[in-house]
Amino acid sequence: MDRDEILEKGRKDNRLHDEGALDAHQKGRRVGVAGFMVLIAVVIIYNAAIGISISLPLVFLLGYLTCQAWGQYVARRETVVLATGIVGSVGTVIALVGYVLSTLL
């Protein structure tokens, strides 16, 4: 077997751990997160500027950050990330309750 055949066989045998694909996913994830943050910031600024409640975009932002913290905690078991997940969960629930109450009243 030559070099190319060995590399191709390695890619086929180990598709889930292909470093190139993992790197591409990670870069895509970073761009997606940055885009989401910019979009949420624009929506919050716009809503605040015209006097609309910012509670719904805040729920999405806190919910996303909380889910990310819980995912990191499950993977790495770091105490500071656990604290972030707990505080984020409480903040998300409070923001969600505030949003629901504001739509009912």
Secondary structure, 3 states (H helix, E strand, C coil): CCHHHHHHHHHHHCHHHCHHHHHHHHHHHHHHHHHHHHHHHHHHHHHHHHCCCCHHHHHHHHHHHHHHHHHHHHHHCCHHHHHHHHHHHHHHHHHHHHHHHHHHC
